Amino acid sequence: MLSFLLFGRRGTQASVGNQVNQDQTHGGNANGTSVATGGDSDDRELDMDHSNSRSTNLLHDSAYARRRRELLGLRQELADMGADTLIDLPCVAVIGGQSAGKSSLVEAVSGISVPRDSGTCTRCPTECSMTSIGGQWSCQIFLRIIFDDAGVLLPFRQRKSSQPFGPLITNKAEIELWLRRAQMAILSRHTSPEVLYSMSAEQLKSHAATDPRVAKFSKNVVCIKINDPDSTDLSFIDLPGLVQNEAPQAIDLVRTLVEDVIKRDTTIVLVTIPASDDMENQQAVLLARQADPDGRRTVGIITKPDSLTSGASSAREKWKMILTGRSHILTNGYYCVRLPDDDERSRNITRAEADTIADNFFKVTSPWKDVMQTYPNRFGIPNFVSEISKLLMKVIEDALPKLRRTVADLLKENERQLAELPAPPSENPIVELLELVTNFCSELHQTVFGQHEDKRFVQKNRARYSMFKLAIRATAPDFRPFDDYTKYNEPESPLPEENDEINDDASLSSAPTAAGYNGNANLPVRDKPRPLDLWGVRKVIQESIAWELKNTIPFDAKKVLIKQSTGLWDAPAIECFEAVFSELGEHLDVLVTKHFGRYHRLCEILRTFIRSELPAYHEQALVDLRKTIALEKNPFFTQNVQDLPATREKCFVFYRRVYWNALGYLIVVKDSRTPSPAYHYNHSQREEDEAAALRALAKIGYRGLSVADLRHLHPREAFDEELSVMADVRAYFQVAYKRFIDNIPLTIEHSLNQVVATTLKRSVLTHLQFDDPQASERLKDLLGESSEVSRRRSNLQEHRRRLIAIEQKLTAFQL
């Protein structure tokens, strides 16, 4: 079955119901509902006598006919350019179910025979464009292939908007078979058109039945261009009829195809309704109401009026009410057509004879003769074609300004999308690749040296160096100046000013927003030096004595104690190095993608090469790092004669004070019989005990003493050497720690990050072999766009080419 459609894509906002010629005359009914009755008087006189060749020629030669030909010709040219997939062209669509008379309607309008089979014979849209420019009757078939087999739009360069199919046809008797062949070319795209050219109707049916690759339906279009001196200029497209006796998938597909067409705001929906059926039972009527609830752009076509029997009085009255605008009201009303029956078609009656038979039928048959007296141009094919042609003309004229604006907007969007694509490949690949590598290495250099606007790489490394500092700080000697450290609470740090530094570093290392590194304010769990009390230090001294003179502390004792801390420095330093190396590798991956990502092959080659080079950089930098670590192994030396003595004095005073005030750190149990948590020897209790001691001394004759004098009761000479060693070792640790937490990050930066940043360019250029005689061709291949970008660029460029051609066509057309 065929259904009319001036095919378009997305809908515009124009209201079809308001686009009828303003000079169109309307009749009214008792309820005040207006019913369209025709156009201007000249056109009405001409169209009312459609069978008269002289009147027809006058119509064709009139200014109105020429204007109609121009507008429909513009629309056809735009469709042939592929505009219907880009902009919304106004359209007229005829929908209906099986046996609604659509095939007969198409034949009556077009003057050609269409394929007729049991069931559904139309399985793809078939657009027909009729012109009346004079000369002999002829027909040319084209294929419009813009969808793939799954119904998805093809890329622009793969679309074929007007592909010729078969020869120019001059014999109307041949058109039906060629239409069958063209439809099979759409459904069986794997079959060569030349093979289909020689197939008979039976062979085509057999091919469809035996080849499983033949599609059931397709969105692609068979286009028929007819030159008929006796026709009215019009375009229509045949859509598959709404089927009921097909597979559910096929039913849904056809329904969706119809819905997609009639939902557009500029689509004039022509609903074919057989008079023998009830209006409410028509699926086409239901779909039209859903798409056009207000009935502004729907036109009813009543077919098969001769199927009503003389006894169907109720049905006759119902159709009379509809035609006169008193029921199922539509803005543009209804038309009634009587089409040739099987006997008349078999006799090949002419179009004029068919129009005469229909006119005589309406004049003598109720209820049509009653309505025809008031609304004569609502009956017959000539009046139907003339009025719909006028309506379509008005829609096209009103839509042209918006079409121009739409094309301009689409061109702007196309330009924006093209601008977002990378620049196309250069014709000088060596120069372009040199520039790419230079920019890549320049950004790497700026990033490593902190000169780039994005500071995250440096901030992440600083955060790791702060974590490293905390880890080294945690290896400080844990000296407890007590006789048995297990009985005393741990004293505070001998260098309290360090607490602020530790808090600052912990804050930096745990600030992912500031430093770009998700660190942890808590120190890493590592081996720490075990606590040493006075007896522990004395044991180390005694075990280190060799041939030293009496009262000389062996230096080896201090070395042993220093090593207990510095010996733990290897692991944090190497861990810090590995973290920075990992970050460097990740950052290089990011930069490679940023600078070379648009060239897929080149990007992967350079990514693989750089990753292969990094182990060598790692190995050499690690050698330098181990040398820096080894500097703290032997000798234990410093020329920092300013900080070492001062720090030593601070530590000695601290340890001696803690030793003298050991009672203040004593862990006391309240009642040994009742276990309870240990607690500090608090300040108030100490004052009470000191006061008691002074009273006791005064009682035995030591009067005038103060609390400060009580300190002289300590046997100071007992642990002076141990306290001195504690101060020496802790002071040296502080000096070595401070230089070590600087030397390791500087070694990593100088031996790893900066070496990579300053030498990678040479390695990359060497690897790309710029001096190769075949370098130009090879590098040009490497700089080729990825297939995805290339396809997108090609698609956008073809899109732009078509939009420009459409814009030029619309601009050149004069309203």
Residue pairs with C-beta under 8 A, 6 or more apart in sequence:
1 96
1 98
1 100
1 102
1 103
1 106
1 120
1 121
1 122
1 238
1 240
1 241
2 94
2 102
2 103
2 105
2 106
2 114
2 122
2 126
2 128
2 236
2 238
2 239
3 93
3 94
3 95
3 96
3 102
3 106
3 236
3 237
3 238
3 239
3 241
3 270
3 272
4 92
4 93
4 94
4 106
4 109
4 234
4 236
4 237
4 238
4 270
5 91
5 92
5 93
5 94
5 125
5 127
5 236
5 237
5 238
5 239
5 261
5 267
6 75
6 89
6 90
6 91
6 92
6 93
6 235
6 236
6 237
6 392
7 79
7 84
7 89
7 91
7 125
7 127
7 221
7 235
7 237
7 261
8 84
8 88
8 89
8 90
8 91
8 264
8 266
8 267
9 84
9 85
9 86
9 87
9 88
9 89
9 264
10 87
10 88
10 264
11 88
11 263
11 264
11 265
11 266
11 267
12 88
12 90
12 264
12 265
12 266
12 399
12 402
12 403
12 406
13 265
13 402
14 90
14 265
14 266
14 395
14 398
14 399
14 402
15 265
15 296
15 297
16 90
16 265
16 266
16 267
16 268
16 296
16 297
16 332
16 391
16 395
17 294
17 295
17 296
17 297
17 331
17 332
18 296
19 391
19 394
19 395
19 398
20 36
20 332
20 390
20 391
20 394
21 39
21 40
21 390
21 391
21 393
21 394
23 39
23 40
24 36
24 37
24 38
24 39
24 40
24 390
25 36
25 37
25 38
25 39
26 34
26 35
26 36
26 37
27 34
27 35
27 37
27 374
27 375
28 34
28 35
29 35
29 324
29 325
29 326
30 326
31 325
31 326
33 325
33 326
33 329
34 325
35 323
35 324
35 325
35 333
35 375
35 378
36 332
36 333
36 378
36 387
37 374
37 375
37 376
37 377
37 378
38 44
38 47
38 377
38 383
38 387
39 47
39 386
39 387
39 390
42 62
42 64
43 59
43 64
43 386
43 390
44 377
45 55
46 55
46 56
46 58
46 59
46 62
47 59
47 377
47 382
47 383
47 386
48 376
48 377
48 382
48 383
49 55
50 56
50 352
50 355
50 380
50 381
50 382
50 383
50 386
51 352
51 355
51 356
51 382
53 230
56 230
59 65
59 232
60 132
60 134
60 229
65 132
65 233
67 393
68 233
68 389
68 393
69 131
69 132
69 133
69 233
70 813
71 393
71 396
71 397
72 129
72 131
72 233
72 234
72 235
72 392
72 393
72 396
73 131
73 233
74 396
74 809
74 813
75 89
75 90
75 235
75 396
76 129
76 225
76 235
77 809
78 84
78 87
78 89
78 806
78 809
78 810
79 89
79 127
79 144
79 161
80 161
80 162
81 161
81 802
81 805
81 806
81 809
82 146
82 156
82 159
82 161
82 802
83 89
83 802
83 806
85 146
85 153
85 159
86 407
86 410
86 799
86 802
86 803
86 806
87 403
87 406
87 407
87 410
87 806
88 264
88 266
88 399
88 403
88 406
89 266
89 399
89 403
90 266
90 267
90 268
90 392
90 395
90 396
90 399
91 261
91 264
91 266
91 267
91 268
92 235
92 236
92 267
92 268
92 270
92 388
92 391
92 392
93 237
93 239
93 261
93 262
93 267
93 268
93 269
93 270
94 102
94 105
94 236
94 270
94 271
94 272
94 301
95 239
95 242
95 258
95 262
95 269
95 270
95 271
95 272
95 284
95 287
95 288
96 102
96 241
96 242
96 271
96 272
96 273
96 282
96 284
97 241
97 242
97 243
97 244
97 282
97 283
97 284
98 119
98 120
98 241
98 242
98 243
98 244
98 245
99 274
100 241
100 272
100 273
100 274
100 282
100 284
100 303
101 272
101 274
101 303
101 304
101 339
102 241
102 272
102 303
103 114
103 116
104 303
104 339
104 340
105 272
105 301
105 303
105 337
105 339
106 114
106 128
106 236
106 238
107 113
107 114
107 339
107 340
107 345
108 337
108 339
108 340
108 351
108 354
108 381
109 130
109 234
109 236
109 381
109 385
110 128
110 130
110 224
110 226
110 231
110 236
111 172
111 226
111 228
111 230
111 231
111 351
112 128
112 139
112 172
112 175
112 176
112 224
112 226
113 172
113 173
113 175
113 176
114 122
114 176
114 179
114 238
115 121
115 122
115 176
115 179
115 180
115 183
119 243
119 245
120 240
120 241
120 243
120 246
122 183
122 238
122 239
122 240
122 241
123 183
123 187
123 215
123 216
123 217
123 218
123 240
124 183
124 186
124 187
124 217
124 218
124 219
124 220
124 221
124 222
124 240
125 219
125 220
125 221
125 222
125 237
125 238
125 239
125 257
126 179
126 182
126 183
126 221
126 222
126 223
126 224
126 237
126 238
127 144
127 221
127 222
127 223
127 224
127 235
127 236
127 237
127 238
128 223
128 224
128 225
128 226
128 235
128 236
128 237
128 238
129 223
129 224
129 225
129 226
129 234
129 235
130 226
130 227
130 228
130 231
130 232
130 233
130 234
130 235
131 225
131 226
131 227
131 228
131 231
131 233
132 227
132 228
132 229
132 230
132 231
132 232
132 233
133 227
133 229
134 229
135 227
135 229
136 170
136 227
136 229
137 170
137 172
137 226
137 227
137 228
137 229
138 168
138 169
138 170
138 226
138 227
139 168
139 169
139 170
139 172
139 175
139 224
139 225
139 226
139 227
140 164
140 168
140 169
140 224
140 225
141 164
141 165
141 166
141 169
141 178
141 179
141 182
141 222
141 223
141 224
141 225
142 162
142 163
142 164
142 165
142 222
142 223
142 224
142 225
143 160
143 163
143 165
143 182
143 185
143 186
143 220
143 221
143 222
143 223
144 160
144 161
144 162
144 163
144 220
144 221
144 222
144 223
145 154
145 159
145 160
145 163
145 186
145 189
145 220
146 153
146 154
146 159
146 160
146 161
146 219
146 220
146 221
147 153
147 154
147 218
147 219
147 220
148 154
149 189
149 215
149 218
151 218
151 219
153 159
155 791
155 794
155 795
155 798
156 794
156 795
156 798
156 799
156 802
157 794
157 795
157 798
162 223
165 178
165 181
165 182
165 185
165 193
165 222
166 178
166 181
166 182
166 193
166 197
169 175
169 178
175 224
177 200
177 201
179 222
179 224
180 201
180 204
181 196
181 197
181 199
181 204
182 222
183 222
184 191
184 196
184 199
184 204
184 207
184 208
184 214
185 191
185 193
185 196
186 218
186 220
186 221
186 222
187 208
187 214
187 215
187 216
187 217
187 218
188 196
188 207
188 208
188 211
188 213
188 214
188 215
190 213
191 207
191 211
196 204
199 207
207 214
208 214
216 247
216 249
216 250
216 253
217 240
217 250
217 253
217 254
217 257
219 257
221 237
222 238
230 351
232 382
232 385
232 386
232 389
233 389
234 385
234 388
234 389
234 392
239 254
239 257
239 258
239 261
240 254
240 257
241 254
242 254
242 255
242 258
242 283
242 284
242 287
243 250
243 251
243 254
244 251
246 254
255 287
258 284
258 287
259 287
259 290
259 291
261 267
262 269
262 287
262 288
262 291
262 292
263 291
265 297
266 297
266 395
266 399
267 291
267 297
268 297
268 298
268 299
268 332
268 388
268 391
268 392
268 395
269 288
269 291
269 292
269 297
269 298
269 299
270 298
270 299
270 300
270 301
270 388
271 282
271 284
271 285
271 288
271 298
271 299
271 300
271 301
272 284
272 301
272 303
273 279
273 282
273 284
273 285
273 300
273 301
273 302
273 303
274 302
274 303
274 304
274 307
275 302
275 303
275 304
275 305
275 307
275 308
275 315
275 319
275 336
276 304
276 307
276 308
279 285
279 318
279 322
279 328
288 298
289 295
289 298
292 298
294 331
295 329
295 330
295 331
296 331
297 331
297 332
298 330
298 331
298 332
299 330
299 332
299 333
299 334
299 335
299 388
299 391
300 322
300 328
300 330
300 333
300 334
300 335
301 334
301 335
301 336
301 337
301 384
302 319
302 322
302 323
302 334
302 335
302 336
302 337
303 337
303 339
304 339
305 319
305 336
305 337
305 338
305 361
305 362
305 365
305 368
306 338
306 341
306 361
306 365
308 315
308 316
308 319
316 366
316 367
317 367
318 327
319 336
319 367
320 367
320 370
320 371
321 327
322 328
322 334
323 333
323 334
323 336
323 371
323 375
323 378
324 371
324 374
324 375
325 333
332 391
333 378
334 378
335 378
335 379
335 383
335 384
335 387
336 362
336 368
336 371
336 378
336 379
337 358
337 379
337 380
337 381
337 384
338 357
338 358
338 361
338 362
338 380
339 354
339 358
339 381
340 349
340 354
340 357
344 354
344 357
349 357
354 381
355 380
355 381
355 382
358 379
358 380
358 381
359 379
359 380
361 368
362 368
362 369
362 372
362 379
362 380
363 369
363 372
368 379
371 378
371 379
372 378
372 379
376 383
377 383
377 386
377 387
397 815
400 810
400 813
400 815
403 810
404 807
404 810
404 811
407 803
407 806
407 807
407 810
408 807
410 803
411 800
411 803
411 804
411 807
414 796
414 799
414 800
414 803
415 800
417 796
418 793
418 796
418 797
418 800
421 789
421 792
421 793
421 796
422 598
422 785
422 789
424 785
424 793
425 432
425 780
425 783
425 784
425 785
426 432
426 783
429 776
429 779
429 780
429 782
429 783
430 770
430 775
430 776
430 779
432 783
433 602
433 768
433 770
433 779
433 782
433 783
434 765
434 770
436 595
436 596
437 761
437 764
437 765
437 768
438 761
439 595
440 591
440 592
440 595
440 596
440 764
441 757
441 760
441 761
441 764
443 452
443 591
443 594
443 595
444 587
444 588
444 591
444 756
444 757
444 760
445 451
445 757
445 758
446 452
447 454
447 457
447 458
447 587
447 591
447 757
448 457
448 458
448 749
448 753
448 754
448 756
448 757
449 754
449 757
450 458
456 516
457 516
457 583
457 587
459 514
459 515
459 516
459 517
460 515
460 516
460 517
460 583
461 580
461 583
461 745
461 748
461 749
461 753
462 508
462 515
463 508
463 509
463 511
463 515
463 516
463 517
463 519
464 509
464 517
464 519
464 576
464 579
464 580
464 583
465 576
465 741
465 744
465 745
466 505
466 506
466 508
466 509
466 515
466 519
467 505
467 509
467 519
467 520
467 524
467 576
468 572
468 573
468 575
468 576
468 741
468 744
468 745
469 505
469 741
470 502
470 505
470 506
470 509
470 523
470 524
471 523
471 524
471 526
471 572
471 575
471 576
472 569
472 572
472 737
472 740
472 741
473 498
473 502
473 737
473 741
474 523
474 526
474 528
475 526
475 528
475 529
475 565
475 566
475 568
475 569
476 529
476 565
476 730
476 733
476 734
476 737
477 529
477 532
477 561
477 564
477 565
477 726
477 729
477 730
477 733
478 528
478 529
478 530
478 531
478 532
479 494
479 531
479 532
479 533
479 537
479 655
479 726
479 729
479 730
480 488
480 490
480 491
480 531
480 532
480 533
481 491
481 533
481 534
481 655
481 656
481 658
481 659
481 662
481 719
481 722
481 723
481 726
482 488
482 533
482 534
482 658
482 659
482 662
482 665
483 533
483 534
483 535
483 662
484 533
484 535
485 531
485 532
485 533
485 536
487 666
487 667
488 662
488 665
488 666
488 667
489 665
489 666
489 667
489 678
489 680
490 531
491 658
491 665
493 499
494 650
494 651
494 654
494 655
494 730
495 647
495 650
495 651
495 734
506 521
506 522
506 523
507 521
508 514
508 515
509 515
509 517
509 519
509 520
509 521
510 519
510 520
510 521
511 517
511 519
512 518
512 519
524 572
526 568
526 571
526 572
527 568
528 568
529 564
529 565
529 568
530 564
532 540
532 561
532 726
534 659
534 719
534 722
534 723
537 557
537 561
537 722
537 725
537 726
538 719
538 721
538 722
540 557
540 560
540 561
540 725
541 553
541 554
541 557
541 721
541 722
541 725
543 557
543 560
544 554
544 556
544 557
544 560
545 554
546 554
546 556
548 554
553 721
553 724
553 725
557 725
558 636
558 725
558 728
558 729
558 732
559 636
561 725
561 729
562 636
562 729
562 732
562 733
562 736
565 733
566 632
566 633
566 733
566 736
569 629
569 632
569 740
570 629
573 625
573 628
573 629
573 744
574 622
574 625
576 744
576 745
576 748
577 621
577 622
577 625
577 744
577 748
577 752
580 748
580 752
580 753
581 614
581 618
581 621
581 752
584 614
584 752
584 753
584 756
585 611
585 614
588 610
588 614
588 756
589 607
592 603
592 606
592 607
592 610
593 603
593 607
596 602
596 603
596 606
597 603
598 785
598 786
598 789
599 782
599 783
599 784
599 785
599 786
600 786
600 787
601 781
601 782
601 784
602 782
602 783
605 782
606 764
609 763
609 764
609 767
610 760
610 764
613 760
613 763
614 756
617 752
617 755
617 756
618 752
620 751
620 755
621 747
621 748
621 751
621 752
621 755
624 747
624 750
624 751
625 744
625 747
625 748
625 751
628 743
628 744
628 747
629 744
631 743
632 736
632 740
636 732
636 736
638 644
638 732
638 735
638 736
638 739
640 735
643 734
643 735
643 738
644 731
644 732
644 735
645 731
647 730
647 731
647 734
647 735
648 727
648 728
648 730
648 731
649 727
650 731
651 726
651 727
651 730
651 731
652 723
652 724
652 726
652 727
655 723
655 726
655 727
656 723
658 665
659 714
659 719
659 723
660 711
660 714
663 681
663 686
663 689
664 680
664 681
664 683
664 686
665 680
665 681
666 680
666 681
667 678
667 679
667 680
668 678
668 679
668 680
668 681
669 675
669 676
669 678
670 676
670 679
690 707
690 710
693 710
694 705
694 706
694 707
694 710
697 703
697 705
698 705
768 775
768 779
769 775
769 778
770 779
772 778
784 790
785 793
